[in-house]
Amino acid sequence: MGKYRPFVGRCCQTCTPKSWESLFHRSITDLGFCDVILVKEENTRFRGWLVRRLCYFLWSMEQHIPPCRDAPQKIMESPGIQNIISERAPGGAGEGQVPGLVKKEVQRILDHIQAPPCPLLLRLFSWVLLRLLNCLFMNVQLHKGHVKMAHKAAQAGSPLVLLSTHKSLLDGILLPFVLLTQGLGLLRVAWNPHTCSPALRALLRKLGGLFLPPEANLSLDSSEGVLARAVVQAAIEQLLVSGQPLLIFLEEPPGVRGPRLSALGQAWLGVVVQAVQAAIVPDAVVLPVAVTYDLAPDVLPDVHHASTPLGLWTGALAILRSLRSCWGHSHRACVRVHLAQPFSLQEYTNNARSCWGSRQTLEQLLQPIVLGQCRICPPCVVHLEGSSAAATVPGSEVFEQNCLIALGPYLINASVASSAVMSTAIMATLLLFRHQKGVFLSRLLGEFSWLTEETLLRGFDVGFSGQLRCLVQHALSLLRAHVVLLRVRQGDLVVVPRPGPGLAHLARRSAELLPAFLSEAVGACAVRGLLAARAAPEGRGELQGAELLSQSELYRQVLLLLHLLPQDLLLLQPCQSSYCYGQEVLDRLIQCGLLVAEEVDRAVISASHGPQTPGSRLACDTGRRLSAKLLWKPTGDFTDSDSDDFEEAEGRYFRLSQQSRCPDFFLFLCRLLSPLLRAFAQAATFLCQGQLPDTEAGYTEQLFQFLEVSAQEEGFFECVDPKLAASAVWTFRDLGVLQEMPSPAGPVLHLSPTFASRDSQEKLERFIRQFICS
């Protein structure tokens, strides 16, 4: 499309300044993309007619598979396992022969975790996978500059640990294949054992997979599974010492109803952090990874869940179903693999340590404001709790816990920021939030180009290129099950989203674009809340933008919304406070032209009990103030500092821009968060109807069914999503609306006494609905 493509994926300059400088490829903008699955005769050493038909097989046979010498004896001799054996040995001294039963138990656990990879099976599987990927996808793109940075990091001598998002179950097979073809070695993948059947686990272990034993509990304070935990720790330490790359998924598998951050991924990452802190390896190079699809392949649509293990036959049938759906269609999905800039784990833990301190819970921050008990919103960070002197002492349990709590969201943020926005996400966003009643194809072409340019200007990459009409046709063909095309006159079409559940699919696709506009969307919803509070109940005056908004009011409203939104959506960096993020939100609104600074007379505001009319001078007209306050100061008088004008900074005012394009763009930004906020508002309405006490999974299912019923009545199908229901339950639990109580059958949720009254529930619902724009 001829647009500028920005470089994405730089590590944090505050947390990792040395990695920012040393692990960056200087000429990365000069390097292009390569199609990983495009294998021709030139990719082999041979030429000829027969080679052209066997090039996939020959190419797979020529791939360099480094030998993986897993040393069970070294694992057995590790200090952690030897200490456990000594405790269980007769007499407790640990001298003499190793007890046979303990040795057999360690070997059994080790066989469950890993197996020696089979080179012949790896080559055969690569050949089959290459043919399969060419049938399923149009291309699998990888940036050459990202590969250069990964090679440079691997050559430094530290083991490579890849932390990835999880968009499809195919990720765990696709990423090792891609990195093996680029010469980065055989990638060991930490799989979720609950998503695979025993037969599939046995196959994946032969291909380099790692599985957590069922009896292993990686919580540091647990007394169960001590031996299994020690074996896992020793196996990962030996893996890091040998220099083999490791892949850990930080997100839950597709279909899981719960928080975004995977508890299993946090556990595997904790083992790596412990190995670095214990100096088993001097350092580890962390590489955030992400895979984005035009259309992610579903294993079993509407059937597969995390509680249903995927078997060999089930997976084979799903592949055949995907091949049959692709057969006869010229438009297949595209895939983009993103490798962000690597950084040193040791450097990160040393520099980010100063950001860990005492934090307030969401219940302490937001509940008094929701109930109208106070109006002050402190600029605190909510996602870390507790603090002690051990929080900054390397090697302590509190230090490792805080390190994991801060590192997980930071890595997901790095992966999301480096992910490209695909054409289907842009198309779904336009159809859902701008043209839900239909749009001409000729107009859709212009708006697709506009939204693409807006995405690039915000520092996010796009995963497509080519002619505009071809790109729009490609996106519509992939979304053909959820849109209707109507020919109204020659040469033009009307594109209409299918009403009903198809809108929920478009909402899930559009969520991939939200990170690019998240700051502006938060600011727009905050402004909407301020304007709605001043508008007449029967009118729509809140969108006219006639009234002035003070900077202090804007900050307060932005902070309220930031605390309400899930932390796995915001993904703040450890070095970034919510107050700094609020300032960034306000700056973004000014930069994109939605807010215009105005200067007013304080006396006029005080006399009228609120800002009503703009002043006669713009905020940039500082000539009179300079002449009055600065030009006539005596020489050497330095008493007039910036801190003396703090009250004046607090008195700055803004209003919505009156440009023709601003109202539509303002509504567009507000609607980006409407699926999540509507789900939260419906959850507040459901408090008086839900059956409590109930387990978290049970209450989430109740809420999801309520969202489905409400969507049939009100037509807002975009908030019918199991993940949104689970997010609402988690937020209400952190807010103190729901309380978790122990029971013989496990923890159950109860309605808090504070929100047992209908008045408190209505206050909560009003608080949420102030940010929703119809």
LOGUBA-609507 format. One record per residue: x, y, z of N, C-alpha, C in turn. Coordinates in steps of 0.02 Angstrom, whole numbers, plus 50000, padded with zeros to 5 digits. Example, Ala and Ser with C-alpha at 12.3 -4.5 7.8 and 13.67 -1.06 7.14 Angstrom:
<atoms>
506604971650390506154977550390506604983550390506424988850354506844994750357506455000250394
</atoms>
This chain:
<atoms>
500414994050000500005000050000500435006350000501085005550002501525011350000501575015050066501365012050121501395015250186502055013650220502255018150266502865017150304502765011550355503225006950358503175001350405503635002650464503365003750524503795005250581504114998950608504684999750642504974994150678504664993650747504464987650765504144986450829504534981250868504414981050934504714975850975505334977851012505494984451019506064986451058505934984951132506454982651167506384981451238506374988151276506194987851340506124993951380506814997051392506875003451375507515006851384507655008251458507135008751498507225009951570507435003651607507094998051592507234991751628507844988251601507964988751535508534985151505508914989651458509274994651484509634999351440510204996251401510574991551432511134988451397510894984051340510364980251352510084976051299509794980351243509494985951261509224990551211509774992651161510384993651187510924996051144511294990351109511434984951144511894979851117511534974651075510914972951090510574967551054510114969950999510224975950975509804978750921510204978550856509874976550802510194976250736510134983050703510704986050687510704992950664510354993750596510464989150551510184989750484509544985650477509154985350531508554981050529508034983750480508004990250472507494992950426507644991350354508264989550337508444987950269508294980650252508144976650302508004969550290507264968450281507094963850239506394962650223506134956350258505604953450229505284947650256505444941550213505404935850243505484929550208504884925050222504694921150172504144916450179504444909750199504314907650260504634901650287504424895350250503804895050227503554888850196503644888950120503964894150093504094894350021504754890750007504714884449991505304880249979505304878349905505854879949870505914878349799506534874149788506664872749725507254868849706507894872349727507894879049726508494882749745508664882049819508204879749860508344878849931508684872149946508804868149896509164861749905509824862049868510234857049880510884856749846510834853849776510244851149758510174847549696509734851349647509774849549585509374852549532509094847049488508534848549456508264843749408507514843049414507234839349366506504838449363506244834749424506594829449445506374825549502506454829549567506964833649571507084837649631506514842549643506254845349588505704850149595505084846949626505004840449617504424836949646504574834049715505204833549732505394830949798505764836149839505694842549822506094847649856505904848049930505264847049949505064847350019505434841950058505444835850031505754830350066506514831350071506834833350016507554834450017507734840150064507334845450064507464851050108507414848850181506924844750198506854842350267507434837950287507684833950241508244829550258508894833550268508944839450238509554843350244509544848150303508994848550339508984852950397509454850450451509824855250480510304853550533509934852950600509934846950627509634845650692510194844550742510324849250786510874848350833510734842550880511244838950899511144833450946510934835951015510424832851043510184834651109510354829051157510894829951192511114824651238510844826051307510234823651318509944824251384510314819551430510574822051485510984818051530510594816551594510244810851596509884809051657510344808351718510964806151705511424805351761511604812051793511684817251750511824823851778511234826651816510634825151791510034827251827509994823751894510174817251894510164813451957510674816252007511234818851982511754821352026511664828652046511124831852026511014838752043510924839552118511114845252147511084846052220510384845352248509874847952212509194847552239508954840452247509074836252197508854829252202509284825452252509924826952256510354823552304510144825052376509924831152388509684832852456509064828852475508604828152427507994824252440508174816852451508634814352410508834807252417509174806152485509564811052506509904810352571509394810152628508864814152622508364814052674507974807552677507894804352619507504798152616507944791952622508594792752621509044787052627509034784252698509184777852707509204774952775509734778552817509544780752875510004784352919510044791752906509794793852848509764800952832510434803952814510964800052811511624802852796511754803152722511424798952683511524799252611512154795852589512464791852630513084788552611512934781752582513374779252540513284772552513512884772852448512544767152434512164766552372511534770852375511334773452315510724777252310510144772352316509634773852355509064769352362508744768052294508614761752279508354759952213507664762752200507244762952251506564765352241506544772752223506974776652258506994783752243507274785052173507774781152154508064781952088507554780252033507174774952044506654773151995506114778551991505944781352049505434786652050505674792852013506314794652022506594800351985506594799051911506764792951890506774791251819506074791351790505584789051828504884789151804504654796351793504804800751841504614807751833504974810951774505604809351766505994812251711505734809851643505524803451639505234800951576504574804451560504214806451612503594810151600503734817251576504284820151598504434827151579504684827551507505164823251489505484823951425505714817151400505914817151337506194811151305506714813451255507214809051241507724811051191507384812051122507464817851091507154818951025507434814150973506994811850929507174807250876507294811150812507924811450786508064815450726507674813250665507604806550654507234804250595506504806350599506204805650658505514807650667505434815250658505924819050681505904826350672505924828250598506344824950558506394826450487505744824550451505484818650467504864816450436504284821050454504264823150517503734827650540503804834450507504414836850497504514843350464504264843050392504374837450358504134836750289503364836850287503054833150331502314832950333502044839850352502354843050400502114849550422502194854750368502734854350328502834859050274502294858550222502104852550205501564851550157500894853850186500794852550249500164854650281500104862250284500644865650303500624872950307500514876150239500774873250187500664875950120499944874950098499604869950124498894869050108498444873550149498644875050211498224878950256498314886450247498924888750234499074895950235499364898150168499254904550154499544907550095500294908550105500504910750164501204911750180501294911950256501904911050278502104911750347502704916550347502574922950363503084928150355503494928850419504134930050410504604931150465505084936650444505194941450488505644947050473506364944750480506764946150429507464944050430507854947650485507684953950498508024957550551507904954550620507304951950632507164948550695507604942450703507684938750649508114932750651508834934750665509074940250635509754942550647509864944150721509374947450752509434949050823509434942750866509024937850847509004931550885509664927850879509954927750819510604924550810511144928050851511124934650852511624938450890511564937050964510944936450989510844934851059511064927851075510944923051029511134916151042511894915351042512244919451002512974918850999513314921851060512944925351103513244928351163513414923151215513144917051209513314911651255512784910051306512304914451317511774913151365511214909251331510864905051369510314901251339509744905851319509384903851267508844907851239508184905151266507784909551297507134907751325506614911951289506184908651251505664912151212505014911951251504704917651259504064918351294503544920751243503014916751233502564917951178501844918751201501464922351160500734922451167500454915851139499804914751146499514908251127498864909551090498894910051024498304911350983497974904950958498364899550951498094893250924498514887550951498214881550953498594875650974499134873850923499084876750863499604875550813500244879350829500224884250875500824888150891501394883750915501244878850957501774874650985502114870350934501824869350876502134865650821502444870250770502114875950758502354880650707503004884050728503044886450790503634890250812504274885950812504274879750837504884875650831505094874450759504604873550715504754872450645505084878650615504814884650630505084890850602505804892050627505924891150692506584892450719507094887150697506874881050687507324875850662507544877450591507084879950550507274881750481507734887750478507744891950530508184897850531508844896550567508974890350584509614888650614509694890550687509134891350724509184893150794509164887050840509194881150812509234875150852508544872050863508554866250896507944862650912507624865750974507034868350964506684871951018506314866951061506434867251127506064863151175505454867151198504864864251192504234867651204503924865051269503744869651314503404867851376502654867651361502384861651354501674860751337501254860451400500604861751389500104860751442499884853551440500004849551491499824842351488499074841251484498664846051506497944845051506497634845851437498004848451389497734849351322497894843651275498274838651298498494833151255498324826451286498144821851244498024814951267498694811451280498704805751315499344802251327499714800451263499354798251211499684796551149500004802651116499644808251117499924814351088500514816951129500484816151195501054818251236501674814151221501584807651210502154803351193502474805551127502054807351077502324809651013502684816351021502384820951058502694827651065503334827351105503384822751153504024822051189504584819951143504424815651094504934813551045505134819250998504694824350993504834830050950505124835950989505274834851053505584840151093505134843351144504544840551156504084843551203504264842051275504064846551320504154845851392503464846051425503354841551473502714841151508502824840951583502404844551618502444844751690502114838551719502444835051765502144829151795501504830951833501004826451834500374828251868500464829451942500964826151974501044827152046501474833052064501744836652013502184842252027501774848552039501874851552097501574857952114502134862952121502184867552073502754872152072502684878152118502154878252160502104883452210502644882352263503004887752279503574887052324503354885252395502744887052414502524885852482502134879352489502124875152437501754868952440502204863252464501924858852506502304853052531502194846952488501764847352437501624841652394502074841852333502264835952309502664835452248503354838252254503674837252312504344840052322504844836852275504804830152268505274826652225505154828452152504524828752131504374830552061504594837652046504514842152095504724849052085505484849352079505834845452117506564845452113506804842552046506454837552020506644834651956506524839651899505954843151902505814848251852506344853751854506524855951914507034861151921507704858751893507894852551908508524849951883508514849051807507954846851780507914845951707507974852651670507644857851695507684864351662508384867251670508694866351729509374868751738509854865451690509784858851681510214855351634510084857551563509454859051547509284861451481509604868151467509584872651517509884879351508510644878851504510944874551544511674873851543511904871251475511514866751445511704864051380511594868951323511264874651336511174879751285510594878651238510134874051253509564872851209509034878151220508744880851166508214885951174507584882851202507234886751241506624884551275506054889251258505464886451243504864890351228504344889351282504094894851311503574894651363503004899051339502394896451344501794900351327501554904051389501504910551383501284914651440500534915551444500174913951390499454914551390499134907651396498524907551420498144901351423497994898851353497914892251343497744889751277497074892451253496944892551188496294894951163495724890751191495194894051211494614890651238494584890751314495114893051347495114893151420494744899351444494284898351491493914903951520494264905951584494614911251582494974913451641495424919251625495894920751669496344926351657496804925051598497064930451572497494929751513498154926451529498444928151586499104925651604499044918451628499434914051600499404906951616499774905451681499444901851727499774899951788500324894851774500214890451725500734885551707501334889051675501204894051633501764897751604502164901451656501804904351706502154907651762502584902651800502334896451808502714891451845503354889551807503304888451742503914886851703504404892751704504134898851698504574904751700504904905451768504544903551821504844903851888505434899251895505414893451862505984888851864506594891951831506484895551776507044898851741507334904351784506894908351815507134913851858507534911051917507304905551947507674902552002508364900251980508404897351919509054895051895509534900851885509284906551861509724912451852509914915451919509434915851966509584918752032510054914352072510014907752061510474903152096511144902452062511254906252007511894906251970512044899451939511524895351926511634889251888511874891051818511564896151789511804899151727511914906551742512424909651714512554916751730511984921251710511674919751653511134924051629510734920151578510154922651562509724919951510509474925651467509454924551402509214929651355508474928251342508054933051359507334932251351507124935351285506724931651247506504933751181505744933251177505384938951181504654938751172504464936851101503964932551094503754929951029502994930551024502754931350964502034931450952501904928750882501334925450875501104922950810500414925950798500314929050741499664931850724499414928650660498764927450658498434924250602497914928950573497824928650507497234931750478496604928450506496634921850511496084917950538496404911950572496404911950639496734906650676496364900050666496724894650651496384888250642496104885650707495474883950708495144881150766495214873550764495344870650822495414863350824494734860150813494264861750855493584859450847493124865250864492864868750815492444874650830491854872850874491774876850927491204876350973491184869751011491714865651007491724859251042492314858651088492904860751063493514859751103493554864651160493724862151218493854866351276494494863751309494754867551354495374865551387495274859251428494664857851451494534851851491494514845551448494484846351381494464840651335495144839751304495524834651323496194833751294496144832251219496614834951183496654833851111497034827451097496714822851061497034816451044497294816450973497634810950956497924810450889497374810250836496854806150847496314805550798495914812150795495804815150853495434821550853495814826850815496474827150826496874831950789496894830550715496924824150696496934822350625496274824250591495714823050625495064824950597495004832550591495274836150640495254843450635495674845950577496234842750564496654844850507496294843350442495984837550436495604835950375495024840750365494704842750420494154847550414494414854350391494994856350416495284862750394495494862450321495774856750300495974856150230495364856150184494824853050206494214853050165493914859950159493944863950214493684870750210494104875150166494764873750162495204877750119495184875450046494934869350035494944866649967494464870649923494694872949867494284876549821494244884049833494544886449888494544893549903495234896449887495234901649847495874904649827496174908849883495754911249930496004915649984496114911350046496744910250062496924906850124497234911850172497244909950235497484914550287498234915550283498464921250308499184922750312499384922450386500024921050397500304920450465500914924950469500994928350525501584932350538501884930250605502514928450605502884926650665503324932550685503264934750748503614940750771504114938750826504724940750817505244939850868505454946950890505284948650951505444955350976506184955750994506414961551017507114962351034507274958451098507794954351097507984950551158508254955251211508234952851273508534956551328508774951751382509214954251425509514950351477509044949651536508924943551558508494942451617508834945051680509494944251686509844946651744509814954351748509904957651691509864964951690509164967351708508664963851685507974965951700507834965351775508014959751806507874958851877508254963951919508844965851898509234970751937508944977751931508714979651871508464986451861507734987251882507334982151874506624982751890506494981751964507004980152003506914978852075506664985052111506874990952088506674997052122505934998752110505614995352063504904996852048504434992652091504704987952131504274983652171504204986652240503604987952260503474990752326502774989152348502554992452400501884991152426501374994252379500864990452362500334992752318499664991552351499174995552332498514994752360498094990052316497624986652346497184982252309496654986352274496314983252226495784986552190495204988252236495084984052285494544985352333494694991652374495314992652394495484998652432495465004852390495625004252326495665010152283494985012352257494595007652232494015009452192493345008752228493305004152276492655002952307492365009152342492755013052381492465019152411492215024152359492545024652302492325029352250491685026852218491635020352206491025017552176490425018852221490515018052286489965018952334489845026152352490255030852325490155037852339490415040052406490865036252437491135037952503491715042852499492035043352441492575048152431492645049552357493015054752339493115056652270493845056852249494295055252294495005055552280495225048752253495555048752196495805042652165496565042752165496885039052210497625039252212497925035952151498475038652125498795035852066499245030052084498955024352101499345018552122499285013052069499725008252075499715002352032499384996752071498984992852037498544988252073498784981052068499214979352019499324972352005499844969152050500184972652094500634969752142500374970852212500424965852254500184966452322500734964352370500754967652427501214965652479501914968252468502254969452522502944971852518503284970052582503924968752577504324967452636505044968952619505464968352668506174969652656506474964552609506174958452607506434953252563506234954252490505804959252477505564960152408506124962152361506654965152386507204967252344507844963452358507784957752392508374953652407508384947752359508874947352314508894941752267508954935152304508594930152279508594923552309508034922252357507704927552381507144926552428506514924752389506044921452423505424919452391505004925452372505014930652414504624936752397504924940152336505584940152331505904943152273505714939552209505744932752210505564928952151504834929752134504404930052184503684930952170503544937752138503844943052166503744949652136504044950052066504604946652056504924946551990504464943351939504144937751958503694934351912503064938451899502794941551952502184945451944502304951251896502884954351899503034960051856503274957751787503624952051783503924949951720503404947251672502904943651697502404940651653502034945751611501704950851642501374955951600501844959951556502464961051579502944964651538503104960851473503174954251479503324950251420502734949751373502134949051401501544948951358501464955751323501604961151360501564967751330502064968351272502664965751281503164965951227502944961951167502634956051180502404951951124501814955251088501354958051126500774961351095500984967451056501454971351084501684977351049502044975750984502364969950981502724968150920502274964350870501674962450891501224958750847500944963450793500904960850733500614964650679499854964050680499524969350658498794969350651498624966650582498214961450580498044958250518497444961650485497344960150421496814963450383496124961750409496034955650434495374953850461495194957750523495694959450564495564963450624495344970550605495664973550555495464980150533494764980050503494634974950463493974974450431493424973350483493544968850531493044967550583492914973750625493434977650639493344983750679492914988850642493044989650577492644994450539491914992350534491794985950522491104983750514490724983850580491064982450635490714981950699490594988750731491084993150729491054999350767490895005550725490895004950659490735010750617490155009450569490095003250546489595001850494489214995450510488924995150568488554989150587487924988350546487674993750516487074993350474487234992750400487874992550382488064991550313488444997450286488854996150234489265001350204489414999450132489475004450088489665003150019490395001050017490544996449971491234994049965491704999649945491485004349904491915009949884492115014149944491655015149991491825018950052492255014750098492125008250100492515003750143493255003650123493385004350058494075004550035494455010450065494135016350065494455022250093494555021750168494065018950203494135018450276494625013050296494695007750256495205002750269495905005850265496015009950213496655013450207496765018250264496225021850284496295026650340496475023150405496135017750422496275014350485496965010950484497175008650425497855005950419498375011250434498275017250406498755022650418498755024850491498165025150522498125026850593498485021750636498435015450618498785010150655499535010850649499775012250589500495013050578500765019250614500375024550616500595030650649500675029750724500335024850753500385023450824500925018350841501355016950793501935012650805501795005250802501215003150775501064996150768501124994150695501384988150684501474985650616500834982250592500774981550526500214977850497500494971750461500114966450460500354960150432500134959050360500114964250319499904963450250500224968850208500194967950143500414972950094500104971050028500084975849982499804974549917499304979749896498914978249844498414982849818497824983149866497544989049873497024990249922496404985949909496184985649847495574981849832495694974349846496284971949829496434964849842496444963349917496704967949956496734966950029496034966750059495594971250037494914971350062494544965050041494634962949980494304956749957494564950749996495214950750011495504945250050495194944950120495134950750153494854950850220494124948750220493734951250171493024949450167492934941950152493374939050113493314931950099493434927650160493904929850204494024926150266493464927050316493104932650312492544933950356491874932550322491884928550270491284927550229490704924350268490854920650321490324917550360489964922550405490234928550412489954933450459489754940050425489804940450359489594946450323489144944350265488754949150241488314948250183488504953450132488584951350069488744955850014488134956549970487904962749960487314964149920487504968749862487354966549801487504970649742486924975449730487074981949734486544986949726486584990449659487174991249633487244994149567487894991549537487974992449474488554989649440489194992749466489654988449486490304990649509490344992249583489814991449621489834992849692489414987749729489594986649793489264981849836489114985149902488634982349939488504984250008488724978550053489144980050100489404975150148489024976050214488684970750236488274971150296488494965450343488674967050406488814961650454488184957650468488254951150474487684946950490487464948250561486834949850572486604950950641486604944550681486654945350746486634939450790487324937450814487434930950823488074928550851488684930250809488584931850744489164933650703489514939950728489134944350762489444950350790489944948750845489814943250882490294941250934490954939150903490924935850844491554933950811491924940150787491564945050759491884951250738492194954850797491874954550856492154957850915492804954450937492834947850932493454944450950494014946150901493844946750837494354948650789494584955950799494114960450814494294967450824494704968650887494674964050935495064964850996495814964950982496034962150926496744962350909496974969350891496514973750871496704980650855496684985150916496374983050970496284987251028496944989751058497484985551063498104988251093498374994351057498264994950991498525000750955498165007150974497525006750993497125012651009496915012751082497235008751124496995008151193497045014651231497595018351225497665024651262497125029551242497015030351177496495035051154495805032651174495685026051172495025023351190494875024551264495385023651307495295025051379495145032451389495515036851355495395043951362494715046151336494495043251280493845044951252493275042851298493335036751327492815034551373492815038751437493395040951459493425045351518493105052051504493245054951445492925061251426492175060351420491965054751393491245053451386490915053251455491255050351505490975050251571490885057151601491375061451589491315068351614490755072151580490715071551514490205075151478489505072551492489445065951501488795063051515488535065351583488975066451631488755068651697488475075751695488675079751646488435086651642487855087551593487715082351553487205083051502486515081851531486015084251496485315082951516485165075551506484785072551551484645065451546484305063451481483875067951453483495066051394483855067651329484405071251332484735073351271485395069851260485725071551204486375068751188486895074351188486805079051234487255084751237487955082951258488045076551285488715074951309489205074251251488965073651190489405072751133489505079351094489225084651117489295091051081489955094451096490255093051154490905095851169490895103251182490345106151205490305113351215490625115451281490635110951330490885112851396491625111451402491925114951450492635114151462492755108651513493315105251507493515099851551494175101651582494205101751648494835103451681495315097551679495945099151682496455093951680496415089351740496275091951798496215087751858495625082951852495065085351825494495080851815494655075351765495005077151712495185072051663495635066751693496145068851731496595064051763496215059451810495765062351849495385058251896494955053151860494625055251806494185050751770494585045251734495165047051707495585042051674495835036951724496045039151783496275034551834495725029851858495115032351864494555028051882494455022451832494475024151768494385019151716494975014351713495575016951723496165012651723496135007451778495905009451837495845004651892495294999551879494775001551843494224996951829494414991751777494794993751727494974989151673495424983551698495374977651670495804972051691496534973651678496964971451723497674972751716497974968851657497674963151638497934959451581497734962651515497324967851518497174971851458497654977851453497784981151510498224987051510498954985051501499174979851539499864977351533500364982951543500314986351600500794991551616501474988551630502004992051609502674989851624502844991251697503304987451726503474988551797503724995651811504044998751762504305005551772503785010851757503175009051743502655013751723502085013551774501955019151806501395019551853500755021351816500195020351850499555022151819499505029651809499815033651851499795040951842500165043051779500745039951767501115041351705500715039151644500365033451651499945031151596499375036051584499095038851638498575043851630498815050051594499425052251609499715057951572499805056251499500015050051485500095047951415499415047951379498895045951413498225045951384498015053051364498125057751409497945064751394498365067451336499005065751334499435068051279499205065151212498995058851213498765055751151498125059051125497675060851171497065064151149497215071051118497715074451145497905080951117498255079951049498685074951045499055073850983498595071950925498095067750939497645065650885497115070850870497115076550905496675082150889495985081850919495855077250965495205076850996495105082151050495635083651087495595088751139495965094951117495675100851130495975107251114496045111051180496645113551194496765117251255496435124151251496125126151306495805132651311496045136051375496085142751373496265146451433495675150751455495495150251518494915153851544495125157951604494705162651620494815166951679494545163351740494975162551792494755159051852494195162751887494195169151884493655172951916492985171351884492995170651817492375168951782492135162051802492605157351808492425150551827492155150351898492485153851943492245153852013491565157052018491455162451981490815165851986490245161751958490395157751907489865153851876489825146851904490245145151955490245138551988490375133051937490805134151892490985128851844491145131951777491545128551736491725131051671491145130851623490965136751596490405137051551490595139851483491035144951482491185148251419491935148551409492175147351348492895147851336493145154951342493775155451359494075162051366494225165151299494465171251302494595174951241495265173251211495695169851248496365168351223496475160851223496835158351175497025151351173497595150051221497695143551237498225141851286498915143451259498985143551193499645144851165499805152351163499325156551178499435163751178499725165751246500385165051252500715166251316501085172751319500975177051271501365183251269501235187751329500595188651348500435192951404500695190051469500635183451476500875180551539501635181151544501985180251489502705180851491502915187951509502575192751479502775199751494502605201651565502065198551592501865200551660502265196951713502495190951698502775186851752503535185951745503785186251683504485184551674504915190451652504655194451605505085199551575505265205151624504865206351674505005211951719505275209551786505555203551787505875201151849506565204351855506765206051915507445208651924507965203451905508545205751882509075201251863509315197351924509385190751915509615186451969509055183952013508425185752000507865183352040507635176652011507805171152047507635164452024507065161452065506665165552098506125162952139505535160552098505495162752036504925160951994505085154351958504995148751990505135142251962504495139051937504565133451903503985129851876503545127351932503845125551989503435122952044502975128252073503155134752064502715139952090502065140352050502065137751989501475138251946501105131651944501175127551996500835121051996500075121951995499845126952034499125128052036498865130251967499275134051931499055136151865499015130151818499495125351825499465119351784498835115351799498635115251864498025111851882497415115251853497475121651836496905125251811496845125251736497195120951701497135120551628496485117251609496215119451552495565116951530495605114951457495175110051440495145107451372494415106851352494325106351287493655104751261493745100351199493215096951180493235092851120493315097151058493715094751011493815098450949493165098750909493075104250873492475105150833492595103550759493165100350743493285098450674492785093250652492675092850587492145088650560492265081250573492895079150573493035071950581493055069750653493105074450700493215072550770492625069050803491995071050793491455067450826491425060050807491515058450743491505051450722492095047650752492685050650752493265047350780493195046450855492885051350889492765050750961492305044950976491755044250939491295038750949491625032050933492045031950881492405025850863492855023550920493225028150950493665026351006493265023951066492715027151081492305024951138492035017951128491845016351066491545009851053492055004151054492695005651049493195000351052493184996651119493025000151173492984997151239492274995051258491794996251214491104994851233490954987551245491244982551208491094975551226491294973851297491884975951319492114974351387491684978051438491564984551428491194988351477490464986151481490164984251425489484981751426489444975151464489944970951455489954964651492489994966051567490404970951587490454972751658489794975551684489464979751643488834982551665488294977151671488284972451625487814966851629487964962551690488604961851707488794957951767488534961451830488544968151831488264971751888487504970851892487164970751835486444969451834486284962451858486724957751843486604950651859486714949051933486994953751971487134952352041486504950452080485944953552065485324952152101484964945952075485214943052019484894937251990485314930851995485954931652005486394925852007486274921452068486414915052059486334910152113487004909452149487044912452208487644912152249487464909152317487924905452348488624904252329488694899152273489234899852236489394895352181490144895752169490404890752135491104890852117491234896252065491864897952056492024903052007491834900951937491974894651919491784892151852491024892051844490674889951897489944889651893489634896451886489864901351924489584908151920489764911351853490364909951826490544912551761490074909751707489904903351712489434900351664488734903451671488524904951733487894908351743487894915251709488434918951719488474925651690488484925251614488834920451586488864919751513488174918251484487804913951516487124912551493486684918751498486784922751550486414929051556486594933851500487234934151481487444938451426487114936151360487054929651350486724927251290485984929151288485644928451345484934930251347484844937751337485264941751369485214949051362485364951251291485824947751257485984949551188485394948251142485024942951155484434941651115483904947051124483874950051183483374955151196483594962051174484234963751186484474970551173484874971151108485134965551082485494965651018486234966951023486524967251084487244968451092487604961751097487694958651039488014952051038488774952451045489054958451037489784958951040490064957651110489654957951162489894956551229489774949451251489504945251206489384938151222490034934351208490454934051258491104930851252491274927751320491454921351322491634918251386492214921751421492684924351382493254927751414493044934251447492564937751417492314943951449491934942251513491554936851513491204934851574491694933151629492214929351612492724927551661493094933751686493234938551641493574944651661493144948751709492484948851697492044952551742492024949451811492014942751815492004939351880492654940751917493224940551883493864941851915493904949051940493674953751900493694960851920493244962051980492644959151980492184960052037492454956752100492824951352092493124948252151493674952652179494094955652136494614960152160494324966652188493754968652162493424974852184493064973952251492984967752273492634966552336491884965652328491644965352266490934963952255490784956652269491224952252248491174945152262491744943252309491594938952356492094936652405492174929152398492794926852402492944919752397493004916852467492604911752480492594908552545492774901152538493124898352587493284891152584492674886952599492654880952572492114876252583492394869152576492044864052600492294857152592492414855152520492024857852473492104856052403492594860652367492894865452402493344870152371493114877252380493504882252358493294889252367492684890852326492224894652355491604896752321491544904352329491154907252284491034914552284490394916152320490424921452361489844924152395489774931452376489174934052380489064941152370489264944952433489684950052423489934953952480489354957352516489364957752583488844961452619488784968752598489354971652576489334978652555488884979552494488874974652449488484975152387487874970652389487654968752448487054964752453486424968952441486454975452456485874979752445485824981752372485214982752349485094984752280485374991652266485404995952316485675002752306486415002552288486804998352322487514997752306487614994752237487194989952219487254986952152487104991952098486604996252109486455001352060487005006552055487325008252110487895012852108488465009852066488585003352075489105000152036488935000251962488304998851946488104998751875488145005751845487935010851882487985017751857488715019751847489145017651893489855019251887490145016451822489945010351804490215007151743489895010251681489245011451682488895013751622489075020951604489375024651649489565031551630490095031651576490475026151569491005025851518490765022851452490145020451449489905016951389489565021951343489745021751280489455026051229489015021851184488395023851175487935020051133488115020651059
</atoms>
